[in-house]
Amino acid sequence: RDPRGSRCPARLTEPPFSARYKPPATETNPALEDPTPDYMNLLGMVFSMCGLMLKLKWCAWIAVYCSFISFANSRSSEDTKQMMSSFMLSISAVVMSYLQNPQPMSPPW
């Protein structure tokens, strides 16, 4: 018998406990924070405004794409109001560009 009372010799190789992984705090090291969601959020807003003001459908679709990337890469602790407003702005850019001109999107070149 092993000291823990088990008859199985494989239990001797197990560690007595396992430590749960804790990611390093981003407050102590701001270099660990990922800026991708912020950049995609900003790009989404810029492309949304271009889609709305210039009536460019491809800009509106790129804005939706950037909003999805921003949402997918964001942390759950971040404020979702700005992200949702960017997403709604990009959706409204697509809707408004197709309401003004319901023709299929033409290539930008």
N, C-alpha and C positions, 0 to 999 in steps of 0.2 A: 504493500500500500504506500501511496505517496503521502506527504505531510498534510495535504488538504482532504484526505479521506476518500479519494476516488481510486478505483482499481485500474483505471485506464492510464497507461504510460504516456499517451499523447497529451494529456493535460499538463504534464511537466514542462512542455515546450511553450505553453501559452503564457503571455505576460500576465501579471497579477491584475492589471487594469489597463484600459485603453483610454487615451486622452482624446477628447473631441477636438477637431480642427477649428481654430478661431482665426479668421482672416485678420491681418494687421489693421489697426485703426487708421482711417484716412485723415482723422483730425491731426494725428501726430506727423503724418507723412502725406502732404497734399499731392505728391507726385504719383501716388497710387490711384488717384481718382481718374476715372475714364471720362475724357471730354467729348466722346463721340455723340452721346444723346444731346448735349447742348449745341454742338455744331450742326447736327441734323435738324434740330428744332429751329435754329436760326435760318438754315438753308430752306427749310420747308416754308417758313414765313416769307422769305424773300421771293421764292418761286410762286407762292400763292398770290402775292401782290402783283408780280409780273403777269400771272395768269388772269387776274381780275382786271388790272388796268390796261394791259396790252392785248387782252383777249387771245392769248396764246394757250391753246389746249395742252400742248406738250409741257409747258411750264406748270400748269395745274396738275398734270399727272405726276410730274417729278416731285411736286410738293406733297402729294399723297404718299408717294414712295418714301420720301424723306421723313414724313411723319410716322410711318410704320416703322422705319429703322430706329427713330428716336424712341418710340414706345417700346420696341423690342429690347433695346439696350439700356433702358432706364432701370434704376433701382427702385424697389418698392418704397423706400423711405423718402424719395424725392416728391416734391409737390406736383400733383397731377393737373392742377388747374391750367398752368401754362401749356402743358403738353396737349391737353384736351382742346384748349382754344386754338392751338396750332393745327391740330387735326381737323377741327370743325372749319377753320379758315381754308384749309386745303380742299376739303370736300365742297365747301361753298364755291370755291374757285372753279372746280370741275363742273358743278351744277350750273353756275352762271354762264360759263363759257359755252356749254351745250344748249342752254336756253336761248342765248343770243344768236347762236349759229348751230343748228342741229345737224349740219353736214358732218360726215366722218372726218376724223382728224387727218390733216394733210401732213406729209413729212416736212420738217423744218428746213430742208435744203432745197 
